[in-house]
Amino acid sequence: MTTPATGPALLGVRHHGPGSARAVRSALDTVEPRIVLIEGPPEADGLVPLAAEAGMRPPVALLAHVVDEPGRSAFWPFAEFSPEWVAIRWALGRDVPVRFIDLPAAHSLAMRVEDADGGDREEGTGEEEGGDSVRVDPLRVLAETAGYDDAERWWEDVVEHRDGDAFAALGEAMGALRETCGDGGHERDPLREAYMRLQVRAAQREFADDVAVVCGAWHVPALRQKTTVAADRALLKGLPKAKVDMTWVPWTHRRLARVSGYGAGIDSPGWYGHLFSAPDRPVERWLTKVAGLLRAEDRIVSSAHVIEAVRLAETLAVMRGRPLAGLTETTDAVRAVLCEGSDVPLALIHDKLVVGDVLGEVPEAAPAVPLQRDLTRQQRSLRLKPAASEKELDLDLRGDTDAARSRLLHRLRLLGVAWGDPARSARGSTGTFRESWRLRWEPELSVRVAEAGVWGTTVLSAATVKAETDAVAARALADVTALAEVCLLAGLAEALPTVMRILADRAALDADVGHLAGALPALVRALRYGDVRGTDTGALADVAAGLAERVFVGLPPACAGLDAEAAEEMRGHVDAVHSAVALLEDAGVRGRWRAVLRVLAERDGVAGVIRGRCARVLLDEGVLDEDDAARLMSLALSPGTAPAEAAAWIEGFVGGGSGGGLLLVHDERLLGLVDAWLTRVSGDAFTDVLPLLRRTFSAYEPGVRRTLGELLRRGPSGSGRAPVAGGPRGFAEELDAERADAVLPVLRLLLGDAVGVGG
């Protein structure tokens, strides 16, 4: 411990280090200071007492954000094993005052050019800074100096696996490092450390030397530095300032991990939490946890496996010269013994245990914007508890509770709070009365809720105002129709009239058929969803009918004279409109649409890919029979048609995922037409159309492509060509009696002895 004969006790720590946390607790018990100073934003001093509330469960974080710009924010996370959290709890348990002494968030957020994820929770790392300077990672430098290639292993060996504190050694090491590296590329550290020194002096004036300072070990040399008050104040003079609010928010182990992008995180928060909380025998207890997880996944793991894994981990630690088995040794032992050499289960262990899905909780007394309080109330009433782990939620919209859950999730998505993402139903249901969601609560969503607070004080009022504002600002007609759909999904009855008025105005003024066609599907979906939710969609139905009629009238001329790229885009619009019309129950609209498709399929000036697609849709709908389809294909593939245009027609008729391959398999007449056309194409033209043909046929399933190849090799039946001698079995003109007889034994087993030789 850095405790000079006179002066405060400087406890230099590693943020989120369980070894540092234990050492801080022991040092505070020894020193018994009358005040504890902690690296962190001073605006949080009034929030410290909440850490003693029963509803406060780490990991949690202090969240600071600019009042007028909530997106400009910073977090200061605390885990159960964070030294700062241990110091706070120690002080609250003994009625010792706690003060935060880092540079105020009012200054740091005002200086931040753009929002960055996280405040200062890593040694030597302050707020996000610009510039190209190279930052020093103190632990990595010390580890490399000691001959380690892994900073985490070095930290475990010198701190986590040894008794006693390392404050003096760490302070001395950081002093030597800073003599060489200065501020280590952390350009704001001089400002922060000047403020810290001023706060330490103020505490000494009040409590003499009965002061304990808990801060990153990187800052200890700067706090020892002899400077004048005037010099420190001069550094801080003229700093920009912003009005900020601060509160406690839940945090997660996953966000503590470096893999999630938080710069001051640790690789293994779950492992560190285990080291801190395990009363004894941490390796044995850890491997028991691993065994329990694997058993829950139906893997066979016995007590003997666990015993052998413990032995192997301890042996590896001895062989590697480590004081105790660490995460590396336990992982190697788990791989060899519990996972039988496979790395696949290790990914699960890393995700569930090494990192973990722990989500903290904060008490209701914590400050919050009104919108957050309303959201919390609805989460409680609807039994939708936020969780750090991903959760699948299937909703039956015929039930009041599930319908209310759906409305809440859609309203939050409209407000930019992406707690849930729509997902494909695990039950495979496509009905409109079911919805599936994938839920995961991330700490950043607290910032999104604060940002959305500008729209209203409740989720409903905020979503209503946001929808109306977005409708007015929307530039594209499709954006307004999508917003109308969202209003119905979210149950925003008060916003819908405004959105519908703007939608009707935009639709009346927009003459672009592509825009109209792109807007129709969302309107039709909204009609269906509205029916399920019992919403009055009369006005929406009128707009949809008018929009559909304008699409039907304008589509044929809009499909003429298009280049390849524009034709492909228009084909997408045709498919979208067809899907939308299929959802309507109006037989008149469907008949009108089929007439439009027939016009497009038979009009010469329409691009080939569109004509082919319309012909295929009409065939699938039963409007065209096979003779009509063959006639249209013959015309499209006639010698007078340019090869590129004919290839585009084939792409529209049998391309993509439309089942065209199976159509050719079962209708050899159509396959023969394609084959005959392809054999007539000249060498130069074939080179030009080959990419399009390859794209068309490569989308087929391998079995479909193989069957088509065999059929072409044999030659379509009725073509006048004899089967290829020695061709594949099963593709001959006559019945293959030998292959047919081969199934008789299986049929007898299934149907009994009544199956005779002749079937």
N, C-alpha and C positions, 0 to 999 in steps of 0.2 A: 504494500500500500504506500502511495506517495504521500507521506505525512511528515513534512519538515518540522523542525523544533517549534517554529512559530508559523502560523498561517493555516489555511483551510486544508482539509483532507481531500486530495485530488484523486478520484477513483476513475482512472482511464479504462474504458471497457470496449468490448466489441458489441455493437448493437445486435440484439437477438442471439447473444451467446449464453447458453446455460451455465457454462463455467464462470463467466463473468457475473452472471446473476447470483450464483451461489456465493461468490467471493464478495459481491457488494453487500449481500445480506449479513455475511459474517463480519465484514468491516464496519458496517453501521452498528451492529451489536457491540463491537469493541469500542468504537469512537463515541457513540451516543451523542451525535451532534444536536444542537438546538434548532437547526434549520437545514433542509436538504435542497440543494440547487441542482436542477436537471437541465440538460441540453434539450431545448424545445422552445416553442413560441410562447412568449409571455402572455399573450391574449388568452391562453388556456388556463391561467392560474385559477380563475373562478370555476373551472370545470373539474378541478382535481377532486373535490369531495365526492363526486359521482362515482369515482373508482371504488369507493367502499360500499356502494349500493349492492343489494343482493341480486339485482337484475343485470349487473355488469359482469360479462363473462368474456375474457379475451379468447382469440385475438380481436382487438378493436383498434381504432385509429382516431386521432384528432384530425378533423377536416376543417381547413380554413379556406374560405373563398371570398372573392371580392363581392361586395353587396350588389353592385350594379352590373356585375359580369360574373355570374356564378361559375361559368366554365373556366375561369382563371382561378385555379385551386391548387391545393397541396395537401398531402397526407403525411401524418407522422404515426406509423403503425406501432403497436405494442402487442407482443405475445406474452403468454404466461411466463416464458423463460427470458423475456427481455430484462436486462439490468435496470432500465429506467422504471419499468412496471414494478419490479420487486422493490425498488427504492420508494416509489409512491405508496405502495401498500404498507411498507415498513413504517413510513412516516405517519400515515393515516391511523395506523393501529396504535400509535403512541402520542397522538395529538401534536406531532411536530409539523410546523409549517413547511410547505413545499412551494418552490418558485421555479418557473422556467426562465432560462437566462440566455437563450439564443436570440439572434436578431429577430425582431418582431415580424410576424407574417405581413403586417401592413407595409413594411418596407420590401421584404423579399418578393411578395406577389406584385408589388408595383414595379419592381425592377425586372420581373420576368417578361421577356418579349412574347413568349407564347406558352400555352399551357403545357406543363410537363408532368409526367406521372411520378408523383412522390415527392416528399420533402426530404430533408437531410436525415437519413437513417444509416448512412454508411460512413465509416471513418474517413475523414478527409473529403467527403462529398457534400457540397452545399446544394443550394438550389440550382436548377438547370442554368447553365451559362453558355454564352456564345464563345466564339473564338476557336482557334485551331490548336490550342495548347494541349500537350499530352498530359493526362492526369496520372498521378501515381496511385497505385493500389498498395497501401502500406503492408497489408498481410501478405500479398504476393511477393513483394520485395523481401520481406523478412524470411518467408519460406524459402525463396531461392537462395538467399544468403546462407541459410542453414542446410542447404543441399536437398531440399524437397522440390518436387515438380508439381505438387498439389497443395495449395494454400489451406484447403479444408483439412487435409491430413495433418499438416504441420500444426494447425490450431488445436486439433483434437489431441495431438501428442503432448503439446506444451501446456495446454490449459485444461481441456475437458477431462483428460485422463489422469490428472495429478491433483493431489490435495493442496490446500492453501491457496493464497492469492498470488497473482503475478503482476500486481499493479506497479511495483517498483521496477521490475525488469522490463515491462512493456513501456513504462514512461521513459526509461533510459534509452531503450531501443528507438522509440519514436523521436526522442531528442536528437540522437545521432542521425536518424533519417532526415529530419527536417533541417539539420545543419547542412546536409548535402543537397536536398531537393527544394528547400524553401517552402513555398505553399503547395508544391507538388502539382501545379496546374489548376488548383482550385482557387480561382481568382477572387471569389467573394469571402474566402476564409479570413483574410485580415480584417474585414468589416465585422464579421460574425464574432471573431475572437476579441476584437476591441470592445464590442458590446458586452461579451461575457465577462471581461475583466472589470468593466464598470459595475456590473451587477454583483460580482464577487466582493468588490470593495464596499458596495453599499451594504451587503449582508454582514461584512466584518465590522462595519461601524455600529451595527445594531446588535450583533451577537458575538462580537470579538472573534476569536479563532474557533469557536464551536460551530464550524461550518463544514458540511460535506458537499462536494461537487461531483456529480455523476455525469460524465461526458465521454465522447469518443476519445480513445487513447491518443489519436492523432492531435487533438487539441491541447493535451496536457502541457507540452513544452511551451506553447504560446501563453497559457494561463500562468505559468511560472515566470514568464518574461517580465523583467522590470521596465515598466513604461510609466509615463506620467498620465494623470487624468486628462490634462489638456491635450496631449497627443492623441489619446483614444477618442476624445470628443471631436477633435479636428477631423479624424477619419470618417466619422459618422455625420458630419455636418452636410446639410443639403440633400440628404437621401430622399428619393421620391416616396410618397406615402399614399396608400389607398385605404378606404374604409372596408374592413373585413368583418365577417361573422365566423364563429368557430363553434364546433360541436363534436360530440363523439359519434362515430358510425361503426357498424360491424365491419370486421375485416376477415380475411380467410387465410388459411395456411397456404393455399395455392397462390395467393397474391404475394405471400412472403418469399416464395421461391423465385430464384433468378430466372428460371425458364419462362416465367410469365411476363418478363420484361421490366420488373421492378428493380431498379439499379442497385438498391441497398438491401436486396434480399439475401437469402441463404439457399443453398442447394437442397437442404433436407430438413424443413421445419418440423415434419412429423417425427423424424429421428431425434432432433434436438429437444422437442417437447417430451419425448420418452426419456431421454437422458436426465432431464430436469425433474420429472415427476416420479421416476422409478426410485423407490426407497432403497433398494439393494439389487444386486445381481442383474444389471441392466441387459447383459447379453442374453441370459436365459429368458428373461421376461420378453425381450424383443422377439426372439425366435418362437416363443409360444404364441405371440400375436400373429406372426407370419403363418404359423401352422393353422391357427384358427381361420385366417382369411382363406387359405388354400382349401381347407375342409369345407368352408362355405361354398366354394366353387366346385365341389364334388371331386376334389383330388384326394388321393389316398395318402394321408400323412399320419404316422403313428407317433407315440411317445418316443419310441426308439429312434425315429428319424430326428426328432428334436434333440435328443441327448447326443447323437452322433454329430449333428450340426454344431452344437455348442463346443464339443471337443475339437472339431475341425477349425472353427473360428479362433479358439484360443491357441491352437497349434500354429496357425498361420500368423497370429500376432507375435508369437515367440520367434518364429523363423524370420519375420520381417523387422525384428528389433523394436516393436512397439510396446508401450507399457501395458496397454489393454487392447482387446479386439475392438476395432471401430466399425464404421459402416461398411468399409471396403471388405473387411474380413467376414463380417456377417453375410454380406451379399454373396461373396464367393462361396461360403458354406451353404447358403440357401440354394444357390445354383447347382452345386455338386450333389447335395444330399436330398433336399426337399423337391427340387425341380428336375432331378435326374439329368443334369447337364443342359437343360433347355433354357433359353433366354425368354421364351414367350411368357411364362408366368411371372417373370421378373418385372415386366412392364406393369402388370396389375399390382404387384407389391409396391413398386415405386409410386404409382399413382395413388393408391389407397392408404399406404402406410408411410413411406418415406416422405412424401409431400403431404397427402391427406386432404380431406374435404371438410375440415373443421370450419364452421362459420360462427363468429362471435355474436354476442348480444349486448345491447345497451339498454339502460333503464328508460322507462317512459318519461322520467323527469329531465332527460337530456334535451337541450334546446333543439328545435326542429322547425322547419317552415310549415305553415298550415297544410300545404299539399302533402307533405310527408306524414303528418299526423292522420290525415284522412285516408291515405293509402294504407297505413298501419292498421287503422280501424277496419277497413274492408278486408285486408288480408286475414285479420282475426275472425271476422264474421263469416267469411267464405271458406275458412280453414285452408288457406293457401299460405303456408309458412315458407318464407324464403329459405333456400338451402344452397350451399356452395357446390354440392354435387348435382350433376345433370339429372333431371327427372322427366319422365314421359307422363303426360297428362292427357287422358282421353275424356272428352266431354260429350254428354248426350244433351243436346240443346232443348229437348222436350222437358227437361227438369228445370225447375226454377233456379236451384243452386248452380248447376252447370252453366245455365244460360247467363247468370250474373257473373260467373267466373270468366266466361268468354268475353262479355262486354268489358270487364275490367282489363283484361289482357290486350284487347284491341285498342282501348282508350290509351293505355300506356304506350303501345307502339306508336300511336299517332303523336304522342307527346315526346317521342324519342327515348323512352325508357324501355329498352329492349330486354325486359325480364324473360319474355317467352317468345319463341319463334314457331310459327306454324310448321307442322310436320305431317308426313304421310301417316295415316292411321295404321297402327300395328295390326289391327283386325282386318285391314284391307277394305274397309268400308268407304264407299264414295258418296254416300247419301249426304244430303245437306243438313240433316239433323245431327250429324256427328262432326266433331273437330278434334284434332290431336295437336298438342303443343309440346315443345321441348323447353323446359324451364331450367334456368340457372341464375342465381343471384350473384352478381359481381359487385365489389365495393364501389366501383365507379358509378354505379347506378344511383347512388346517393347524390352524386353531383348532378346527374341528369335530372333527378327529381327537383333539386334546388333550382336548376335552370328553368324547368317547366313551371316553377312557381310563379313566374311572371304572367302566366295565362289565367291563373285563377287559384282559389284557395281549396278547391276540392277537385278530385280527378274528373268528375263529370263536367263541372263548369270550365275547367282548364281545357279539356278536350273539345268542348263546344266552341270556345273562343278560338282555339288553334285551328279547328276545321274551317270556321268561317274566314279566318285570316288567310289560310292557305288557299281557299277557293278564290278569294279576290286576287291573290298574287299569282295564281297558276297561269302559265302561258299557253300550255297545250290543252286541247280538248280532252285528250285521254287522261291527263292529270286530274281534271275536274270529275270525270266519270269514275276514276279510281277512288277519288275522295268521297263521292256519293256512296260507293260500295262500302267504304270504311265507316261512313256515318251509320249505315244500316247495321253493319256488323257490331259496331260499338254502341248502338242504341242512342245515338245523338239526335233525338227527335227535334230539338230546338235549332240545331244547326242545319238540318236537312232542307228546310225551305230556302234558306240563303244559298246553299249549294245548288239546289235545283234551279233557282232563278238564274244563277250564273251559268249553269249548264245549258239551260234552254237558250239563253242569249248567245253563248259561244257556238252552240250547234247551229243556230240560225245563221250566224255570220260566217261560219267556216265552210268553205266550198271544196276543200281538199278531201277527196274520197278516202285517201289513205288515213287521214285523221279521223274521219267519221267511222271507218271500218275498225280502226284501232280502239275507238271509244265504246263501240257497241257491246263487246263481250263483258266488260265490267258492269255495264248497265243491266244486262240480262242476269248475270250472277247476282247482282244486288236484288233483283226482283225475286229470285228464288230464295235467297237468304232472308229477305224481308218476309216472305210467306211463312218460313219456318219460325221466325221470331215474332210473328203476329203484328208486324209493322204495316201501317197504311202506306202502300206503294202506288196509289192511284196516279199521282203526278209523275212518278218515275216511269210507270207503264206508258203514259202518253208520250213522254219524251223518247222512250225506247222505240215505240212504234213509229214515230216520226223520223227518228234517226235511221231505223231500218229501211224505211221507204226511200229515203234519200240515198242510202247506200245502194239499194237495188237499182235505182234509176241511174246513178252516176258511175256504177262499176263497169259496165261494158265499154263505154268510151274511154274510161281511165285505163283500161287494160290494153289498149291498142298503141302500137308504136313504141313499146318499151325496150330498153336495152336489157342485157342479161341480168345485171344487178338489180335494176328496178323491177324486172319481171319476177325475180326470186322474192323480193320484198312483198310484191303484190300477191304472190301465191300465199305467203304467210297470212296476209289479210283475209284472203278467201277462206283459208282453213279456220281462222279465228271467227269469222262471221258464220261459217257453217256450224261450228261448235256452239255458237251462241244461239242460232236459230233452232238447233236441235233441242235446246233447253226450254224453248217456248212451247206453250200448249195451244197456240193459235194456228189452226190448220190452214187458214188463209195465208198467213205469213209464210208458212212452210211451202205452200204451193207456189207462191210468188217467187220465193228464193230458188226453187227447183227450175222454174222457167228462166230465171236469170242464168243459172248454171248451164242450162241447155244452150242458151244464146252464146255464152262464152265458149262452150265446147265446140260449137260448129262454126264460129265466125273466123274467117281467114286472117283478119288483121290482128287477132289476139296472139300474144306471145305463146310459143309452143308449150312452155312449162305450165302455163295457166290453163291452156286448152286440155292438156293431158290430165292435169289435176282435176278439172271439172268433170271430164269424162269418167274418171275413176270414182269420184264422189257419186255421180249419177248411177253408175253401175252398182256400187255398194248399197245405194238407197233403193234399188229395184226399179228405177225410172227407165234405165237402159237395160235391155237384155243382152245376152252374149253376142247375138248377131249385130245389134247396134254398135256395141263396143268394138267388134271386129271391123265393122265398116269404118268407124272413125279412125281406128288404128291404121287401116289400109290407106285411107286418105292422107293421114299424117306422115306415113312412111313411103308414100309414092315416090317414084323417081324424080318427079318435078319439085320435090321439097328439098331445100338445102339441108345437107347432112347435120349441120349444127342445130338447125331448128327441129329436125326429126329427133335428134338425140335429146334435146330439151323436152320434147313431148314425151319421150320414154321416161325421162326423169320425173316428170309430173305424174305420169300414169302409174308407174310401178316403183318409183324411187322412195328412198328413205325408209321410215318405219311404218309404212302404210300397209304392209302385208302383201306388197306387189310380187314378191318372190313366190309365195304360195299360190297367188293367182296364176302365175305363169306355169307352175308345176301342175296345177289342176286343169288348166285350159291350154292344151297343146296347140290349139289353133292360134291363140295369141302369141305363144312362144315361137311358132313357125313364122308368123309375120315378122317378129323381131329378128329372127335368124335370117330370114330371106333378105330383109333390108340391110342387115349388117354385111352380108356377103356381097351386096352390090356396091358398098361404099368404096370409093377409090383409095389408094394407098395414102395420098396426101391428105384427103379429107378424114380418113380414119385417124391419122395422127392428131388432127385438130379436135375430134370428138372423143378421143380416148379418155382424157381426164374426167369428162362428164360421165361417160359410161362406167368408168371405174368407180366413181363416187356412188353411182346408182346401185351397182351390183355388190359393192363391198359392204353395203349396209345390211345385206341379207345374213341370216344365220348360216354357219358353216354347213349344216345339214341341207339347207335349202340350196346353197350354191353347188354342193356335191350332186344333189338330185338333178338340178338343171343341167349340169355337165353331162351326166349319164344320159338324160333324155336327148340332149343335142347330139351326143355321140351315136345313139341309136337311130335318131331321126324321128320326128313326131309321127304318130300313127296316122295313116291316111294320106301321107305325103307322097306316096308312090315310091319312096326309097326303101329298099330292103334293110332289115337290121344288119348292123355291122357284124361280120363274122367274128366269133369269139368274143362278142360283147359281154358286158357285165351281166351276171345272173340277176333275174328279177326284172329286166327291162326288155325281154323278148316279146314277140307278137303273141305267142301261145303261152298257155299255162305251164308253169314249171312244176310237173307232178312230183318230182323228187323233193323239192323244197316244201311243197304243200303237205306231203306225207310226214315231213319231219315234225310238224306240230301236233300230230295225232296223239302221241303219248301224253303230252301235256293236257290236251283236251279231254282225254279219258280220265285223267286225275281230277279234272275240274267238274266234268259232267257225268262221269260214270261210264260203264261198259256199253251204254247205248250208242256210243259213237263208233260207227263202223269204218271200214277201210275207205268206203266211198264218201264218208262225211255224213 
